[in-house]
Amino acid sequence: MTTPLDHHARSKTLLAISAILLAVLALSFGDALIKLSSVTFSIWQMFVLRSVIALVLVLGLLAWRVPHLSRVPLAPFWAIARSLLLSVMWVAYYAALPFMPLSVAAAAYYTIPLFITLFAAVFVGEHVGGKRWFAILLGFVGMLVMLKPDAAGFNAYALLPVFAAILYALAMILTRTKCQEESPLVLSLVLNLTFIAVGGMMTGLLYISPPSSAWLETYPFLLAQWSHMSPLVWGIVAALAVIIVVGSIASAYAYQNGPSSVIATFDYGYLAFAVLWGVVFFAEIPDGLSLVGMIMITLAGIIAARR
């Protein structure tokens, strides 16, 4: 017999699943937009302008939802350290997108649960059972299958999303151990301020010491100066700001209101959406080995996320 309490819990879980699917749909679409427009403006220009708009949105949410909450984090040092890790993480991931299929970059990045499991065992002392160690091994093998580490098939840029996954896992361990009592909105505020600071600093460095034309031609997304922005590009940046806010809030709601193991399973919907956007926008169709590697990484991540 189903009780009202069971019905409420089921409804809450369904809402949480809907939220995580909305989050990964939005974030995957945002990453496709960044890959699509990477020849239009530099990553530092995008960092600054996107975060300025996102900052206005976050401050508006803070004023609306928690007007009396302090805008200063409880542990400023750790909040800034976490934000720096995430800033470098996004740089690494975005830097790879112009040079590789979106679906492959996404699969390499979604080794995150494996690194979180590993770092939780190493740095937090969390017990990791045999199944989760098996997941780490399975994910590692899947990554090798997908990245094809041989002279003919290896793409060195594919290491950047893996590096991004390592940084994200470290940031999440830091969130859990040092920033657990912080408001998600305040952490978002610090993160966007950090994006602006990093983007502004790198813009200044490139202005003071511009790269050679050869380097600029090879890596325009990383090394170009700020460029003139058409109304269309402004629209893309504004959309990216809304996407990052919606994605972060929806994912936070999902993990706060649904069983972590269930939500983590649907979190992998990002990979399906990344394949979809890759086909729609870039005509990227993963080959057989890449698909096998993606499936292995997905299964490994689901096993690692479950407790």
TADAKA-V739890 format. One line per field, one symbol per residue. burial: # if it has 9 or more other ideal C-beta (glycine too) atoms within 8 Angstrom, else .. A space follows every 50 residues. Layout:
# TADAKA-V739890
burial: ???
This chain:
# TADAKA-V739890
burial: ......#....##.###.#################.##..########## #####.###.##......#...#.#..####################..# #####################..#...#...#####.###########.. ...##.##.####################..#.#############.### .##..#........##..###.##..#.....##.############### #####.##.############.###.###..#.#.#..############ #####..
